Amino acid sequence: MKVLALAWALVAAALISTPALARDLPAGGMTVQDVVNWLQSAGYQAKIVTESNGKQTVTSSAGGTNFHVGFYDCNGARCGSIQFFAGFDTKGALNPVKMNQWDRAQRWGRAYVDNVNDPWLEMDVDLTPGGTYELLDDEFATWRSLLAHFRQFIGV
């Protein structure tokens, strides 16, 4: 009886100490539809938009801020990296000096002003080689935090 109890205790300990298996991203990266599905499964709205140049992006929103997801390093429908990006209409109130202040103080994401001095924020995410949905979720949390801090920084 003691042997059986010891065996069950060892099995229970092994199960408790075994980490959950991470869910791998698809080999070769993600498709536009994969990103839509991932965002929607996390409770975010997501919509595919075809730009005037024929490229597809995904639009979504977090914390009341609209953003886009662009696709890079594509081999067919699968893309090895994505980019979160958001632009803000400030009626040209910002300048490159202000954006340099942001960039100097930030590790993740980069900011710039466009040709009418409206600010943009971008963050790249590599999906290959290898990656997990858990890591992608963590990157997305970083993006959401950046968006909130950037809005504070630019005063919108």
Secondary structure, 3 states (H helix, E strand, C coil): CHHHHHHHHHHHHHHHHCCCCCCECCCCCECHHHHHHHHHHCCCCEEEEECCCCCEEEEEEECCEEEEEEEEEEECCEEEEEEEEEECCCCCCCCHHHHHHHHHHCCCCEEEECCCCCEEEEEEEECCCCCEHHHHHHHHHHHHHHHHHHHHHHCC
